Amino acid sequence: MKHTRLLALLTAVLLLIAPMAQATSHIAYFQKPEGAQEYTLEEMPNAVAPEGLEGLYALFAQGNPYASVYVFRMPGGQALMSISCLEMAEEGSTEALYYQADALAQSLKTVLGDTLTAAPVFTLEEMYGQQVLTAPVTLLLPGESDTRLQAEARATIFYRGKDLIEVWTAYPAEANYLFDQEAAAALESDLAALAAFEATLDFSLPEDETGSTDSLQSFLEELEGNQLTISEPKEDPHMTVTADDGTFRMDVPLDTLVLHASSDETALARGRALFADIKGGEECFELWLKEIQEVKGWLLISREYGVAAQVYVTDAGSFAGMSAENLLLLETPVLENMKTLYDNAQISEEGSVVELDGMEHAWFSYSLDKGDMHLLTFVMAAADDIHLYEVDIYSLLTEDTDEDEAVRTVLMMLNSLDYLPEMGV
């Protein structure tokens, strides 16, 4: 289980999703082919494998649990690609990896056993805009009945600072489909999609593109050092909101509209107008409003900063005493509920445990779409013997989103969060 202090937030904000591209955590920018599907390592066992390719899919469902791993299934299911990133203690060199190529090849042979026909021969090349260590690999996997499926693969590995990045591609050899024209055509189509996909892979870091992420880097270093406070004093104007029912206190942008279950129609009309200029904006507002009305919570919206937050302090009920680790088990059920409310909902970062107001919270990160409202969404929940605490933050992402500003705003809100302030909790 990963324990971080807001690292999921910074990782996600660092890679704001561009209009024609997608970002996989902090690993890469890319353009996913239409019809291709993306899976985390945990989700990969649910991927539908074409008949005979179950062994190949099972192999791609394995990976280093300490790494961030994503698997991409091409539209026809005949070709797979995985991208993984493991943060090391120190920066590494791809050239240094080259001098360990023989040892790496033998280690791979040991791990894969007779699945690997021979130890790979790695070469130092330029791929994906990087200097990489790469090798073609032939695999023999369980196929239909007692047959073996021959698969062609490529393993590529390189360092990007402290990040050790590994890319695998694999697909059945054409010889498997000599007498199956339909499967052969699907393979040909998927290989074209895979090639196009690989051509878009961009492993550059955001600072390489903007040239102005010193503040973000300082935030990252601070979070990695388990510090919740911002290193420089907060200079942006803000106000402090204290809930009338005494459930929480929080610093928010000056333009923030504060709503609760009993807000009058005038206030609700102002809320509906905040995102009315964006397709899906009013629909999102109605979803957020319905939730705080049903659960008796609070809704805070800053149009200037493109941030909305819901805060709940309710009776713990069946959650009484539940640990943050156990609350993490709700990640998928929460996602399934969001899928019923939004046009698109995906997990954007692995769930983790963070500390807010002195309590460990389960932290979930989601990417949500409603019309043109693209929302990077964080759900944080904690419980004690009496109360269930939850904070949901929605950050609107557009072409004009300022990464530094988004980070500062959300961190300000979370750093200042004080549950039940009148009770000294």
Phi, psi and omega in degrees: 000130179276132173246116180227164174247093176067013181295327179299323179298310184293321178300316182288318182292330179302328183244071176298134187284122183283161185303322184244017181219166177231160180232135177261101184047228179260015191273306189204154165266149178195167171244111183280132179300146178301129180093348177287151182240149183242137181225143165283170180299322181292329182276343188301325177300343179272354180292140182276118180266133173301153182305129179095347183255014182301322180296321179295317180294322179296323179295321181282354175271002178256150179178172180289118182293345180269356180258159169273119186234132178229138181241138181241126179259121179294161190309321181271357179079004184272342182229142181233151172221137175238145176232127178229154180220126178238120180280123181266169181289330182225162176294146181237172181235131177294324178299321178296325176299324182300324180286350175252014187302317181296319179293321177297317181297317180292324177296320178295321178295321179295317182292316185272344177059224183284358172294329180264123184289330180200155177297132183291155177252107184277144175231156179267118185220175173257119176215149176056026182074016182229159167277125187228162169256122187219154180205140171285148184223137173251129183245146171243116187237157175302132179244211179287141180054234182261013183277165175246138178265127175269127181236141175262132184222167173220131177252131181226134183219143177199162176262142168229090187065237177276348183278124172262112188250137183229132178237129176238137169235147180203150179196156179295142177296146182303332182298338179293340188242030180300330184243022180225088185296324181296314179293323179297320179293320178296321178296315180300318179295318181291326178294324176294318178295319180297316179297318179294321179298310181300327181294339181266351184299128181227109183264013178292148178279155181305325181293336177295332184267324185263330181068015185213055181242028179302319181293320178296320180296321178296323176299314181300314181297322180293317181293321179296335177273014178060039175250131180269336184278152178284139187295324178259146179302143180284118184256343181296138179296142180206171175229160179255125179258127174242121182298139181300329181272006175075016184280331181198166171224142183204142172276135184220163176302154184299331184274005187296130173266129183251123181233154175217182188300334184254015181299145183280172185295330178296315179293320180295323178296322177296321179296317181296332183280343188298317181245021183295340181280355181246131177303126181093350183296313180294323179297319178297317179301316181296324177296313181296319181296315180301321182294317181286335177287323181286324185255001179061061179240196183234144179236125180239126184230126172246108179289324182300321183259359178063038183233137171232146180221142172244136180233131180228134167229105187232176177297134185295327180053230183288352179271359185309126177074004183288135181283162177298323179299319179289325177296334178299339179294347181275359185305311182289316176303321177297317179299315182297323177294319180296327179297333178281343185257330186245162179294326180210139178215130180218152171286129182257345181202144181303137178301148181212180178246127179232162179250124176231132180049041175078004181240142175286129179243145165285134183241120176245142178237129182227153171250121185238144176230134173220104187062236177263008176276105175257117190240122168275117195238134179238129178243122181237131183220143177214161180215146167237197183288343185246315189241153166253127182248134179214137173231126176243126180239131179245120180248117182285127180252125176224177177299334184264002183299131177266113184300314181301316182295319179297317179298311182301317184295311183292319178297321177302314182296314183286321179297328184270353184302129180223107179284144174045054186298328181289343181261359179075020181270000000 
